[in-house]
C-alpha cells in the first residue's frame, strides 16, 4: 500500500511536473517569440538610430559648411562695405573737386565777362574817338578848303607850298 501510494504520488508528481514543464515550455516559446519580436524591434530601432546618427552627422556637416559660407559672406560683406566707403569717399572728393572747379570756372567766367565789358567799353570809346577824329579831320578839311578858296586870290604864291599838306595830289592827276 505504501508502495502504491508512493507510486501514485510519483505519478501525480510526474503529471504535475509534466504540466509545469508544458506550461514552462509554452512560456519559453512565448518568451522566445517575444524575444524575437523585441530583437526585431531593437534591430529596427538600431537601424533608425543609425539613420538618425547619419542624418545628424550630415546636418552637422551641412551646419559647418553653412557656417563657413556665412563667414565667407560676412567677409565679402565687410570687403564690399569697405569698397563702398572708399567709393563714397572718392565720390565725395570728386564732388568737392568739381565744386571747386565750378567755382574757379565761374570766377574765370566773371573775370572774362568783366574783361569783355571793359574791352567793349574801350572799343566803344575808341570808335567814338575815331568818329571825333574823322569829324575833326572833315572840319579841318572844310576849313582848309575854305581857306584855300579865300586865300587863292590873296596869296597865290604861298598856297602851293601848304596845299600839299591839306590836299595831297593823286599820282594819276
C-alpha positions in Angstrom: 0.0 0.0 0.0 2.6 2.3 0.7 4.3 1.4 -2.4 1.1 2.1 -4.3 0.8 5.4 -2.6 4.3 6.2 -3.4 3.7 5.2 -7.0 0.6 7.2 -7.1 2.4 10.2 -5.6 5.1 9.7 -8.1 2.6 9.6 -10.9 0.9 12.7 -9.5 4.2 14.4 -9.2 5.2 13.3 -12.7 1.8 14.6 -14.0 2.3 17.9 -12.1 5.9 18.1 -13.4 4.7 17.4 -16.9 2.0 20.1 -16.6 4.6 22.5 -15.2 7.1 21.5 -17.9 4.4 22.0 -20.5 3.5 25.4 -19.0 7.1 26.3 -18.8 7.7 25.1 -22.3 4.8 27.2 -23.5 6.1 30.2 -21.5 9.6 29.6 -23.0 8.1 29.5 -26.5 6.2 32.7 -25.8 9.2 34.4 -24.3 11.3 33.3 -27.3 8.7 34.8 -29.6 8.6 38.0 -27.6 12.4 38.0 -27.6 12.4 37.6 -31.4 9.8 40.4 -31.7 11.9 42.6 -29.3 15.1 41.7 -31.2 13.3 42.8 -34.4 12.2 46.0 -32.8 15.6 46.5 -31.4 17.2 45.9 -34.8 14.7 48.3 -36.4 15.4 50.9 -33.6 19.1 50.4 -34.0 18.7 50.9 -37.8 16.6 54.0 -37.2 19.1 55.2 -34.6 22.0 54.7 -37.0 20.0 56.5 -39.7 19.3 59.4 -37.3 23.0 59.5 -36.4 23.9 59.6 -40.1 21.3 62.3 -40.6 22.7 64.2 -37.6 26.3 63.9 -38.9 25.1 65.1 -42.3 23.3 68.0 -40.7 26.4 68.8 -38.6 28.5 68.7 -41.8 26.0 71.0 -43.5 26.0 73.3 -40.5 29.8 73.5 -40.6 29.6 74.2 -44.4 26.8 76.8 -43.8 28.8 78.5 -41.0 31.9 78.6 -43.3 29.7 80.1 -46.1 28.3 82.6 -43.6 31.8 83.6 -42.5 32.9 84.0 -46.2 29.8 86.0 -46.9 30.4 88.2 -43.9 34.0 88.7 -45.0 32.8 89.6 -48.5 30.2 91.9 -47.0 32.9 93.7 -45.0 35.0 94.0 -48.1 32.1 95.4 -50.0 31.3 97.8 -47.2 34.9 98.9 -47.2 34.9 99.3 -51.0 31.6 101.2 -50.8 33.1 103.5 -48.1 36.2 104.1 -50.3 33.9 104.8 -53.3 31.8 107.2 -51.2 34.9 109.0 -50.0 36.3 109.1 -53.6 32.9 110.3 -54.8 32.8 113.0 -52.1 36.3 114.1 -53.0 35.4 114.2 -56.7 32.2 116.2 -55.9 34.3 118.7 -53.8 36.8 119.0 -56.6 34.1 119.5 -59.1 32.6 122.2 -56.9 36.0 123.9 -56.6 36.5 123.7 -60.4 33.0 125.1 -60.9 33.8 128.0 -58.6 37.1 128.6 -60.4 35.3 128.4 -63.8 32.7 130.8 -62.5 35.4 133.2 -61.3 37.2 132.9 -64.7 33.9 133.4 -66.5 33.0 136.5 -64.4 36.6 137.8 -64.9 36.4 137.2 -68.6 32.9 138.8 -68.7 34.3 141.9 -66.9 37.3 142.0 -69.3 34.9 141.7 -72.2 32.8 144.5 -70.9 35.9 146.6 -70.4 37.1 145.8 -73.9 33.7 146.6 -75.4 33.7 149.9 -73.5 37.3 150.6 -74.7 36.3 149.7 -78.2 33.2 151.9 -78.0 35.4 154.8 -76.6 37.9 154.1 -79.4 35.1 154.2 -82.0 33.8 157.5 -80.5 37.3 158.9 -80.6 37.8 157.8 -84.1 34.4 159.4 -85.1 35.6 162.6 -83.4 38.9 162.5 -85.2 37.2 161.9 -88.5 34.8 164.7 -87.8 37.7 166.9 -86.8 39.5 166.0 -90.0 36.4 166.8 -92.0 36.1 170.1 -90.2 39.8 170.8 -90.9 39.4 169.8 -94.5 36.4 172.1 -94.8 38.3 174.9 -93.1 41.3 174.3 -95.3 39.1 174.3 -98.4 37.5 177.5 -97.3 40.9 179.0 -96.5 42.3 177.7 -99.8 39.5 179.3 -101.8 39.6 182.6 -99.9 43.4 182.8 -100.0 43.8 181.8 -103.6 43.1 185.3 -104.6 45.1 186.9 -101.8 48.1 184.6 -101.6 48.7 182.8 -104.8 52.3 182.1 -104.2 52.1 180.8 -100.6 49.2 178.4 -101.1 51.0 176.0 -103.3 53.6 175.4 -100.5 50.9 174.5 -97.9 48.3 172.9 -100.2 50.2 169.7 -100.4 49.7 169.2 -96.6 45.9 169.6 -96.8 45.2 168.3 -100.3 47.7 165.6 -101.4 47.8 165.2 -105.1 46.9 161.9 -106.7 49.7 160.3 -108.7 47.3 159.9 -111.6 46.2 163.5 -111.7 
